[in-house]
Amino acid sequence: MDPRDDEIDLIDLIRYLWDRKWLLIACGLAGGLIGIAVAMTSTEVYRAELVMVPAEQEGGSPLGGLASSLGGLAALGGINLGSGDGKTDQALAVMKSRILLEQFVQDKQLLPVLFHELWNADKGDWVSDVAGDPPTVRDAYQFLTKSVLSVSEDRDSAVITVAAEWTDPELAAEWANELVARTNEAMRQVDIQESEKNLAYLRSELEKTSVVEVQQSMYSLIESQIKSIMLAKVRDGYVFRVIDPAAPPEADDYVRPRKLLIVILGGMLGGMFGLALLGLMALIRAVRAEPAK
């Protein structure tokens, strides 16, 4: 096979495309216009971020020394003095838990907001042609965890970022801030209840012993539990201290859609469609040009 034949074929191909360049340009422009239409009609999604650190980072727990010295005695009674170790991980788990998020959805009445395309605002009810049952709080929990809320942690700096993405920038910021506030409050109530239970146990055991050394240790444990309750009640950022609360993004500060990218991709797809169309036209012409056998 003569290599010059390939050169001739390539020249013919270039000439063929050049003669029909306006078709390629038209397809590219059409794709770009479709991309512009898609970009302009797409709903903007905003991202609001809250930055925080574990409150235990601030000098550690004030009861840490007591926990070390009396840890053995406390463990015998099943008492947790709460040195702070692992509390951050527990709080992060609570923040993403089904119980907390479902309660959040119910308190804020978010079902019509999260599934607004299925909600008839005029009638105040779900649209009649919804396939299956209307959305539930369990559906809302799954939607929030998969598409709206995210939590990331930098283990090196201990900085935690909570983000909410939604079409309303005000709601996105409100949800991120309230999620952290609810987590702090949930952890606060858990620790207060645990300390009160520990206090009741220690006081009952104190009445049963007459050994002075044991009584002194129990008095110290009782004091630590009282301090824990006081700390839980007075500290605002109980588990997480907010460094930078979430603020509503500006109207043009959305994370998606990436409108310029959509337009560019539309133009590229239009051009590819034009090339495919020219290839199909060339194939049809070649078939018709073949002599009948």
Secondary structure by P-SEA (a helix, b strand, c coil): ccaaaaaaaaaaaaaaaaaaaaaaaaaaaaaaaaaaaaaaabbbbbbbbbbbccccccccccaaaaaaaaaaaaaaaccccccccaaaaaaaaaaacaaaaaaaaaaaccccccccccccccccccccccccccccaaaaaaaaacccbbbbbcccccbbbbbbbcccaaaaaaaaaaaaaaaaaaaaaaaaaaaaaaaaaaaaaaaacccaaaaaaaaaaaaaaaaaaaaaaccccccccccccccccccccccccaaaaaaaaaaaaaaaaaaaaaaaaaaaaaaaacccc
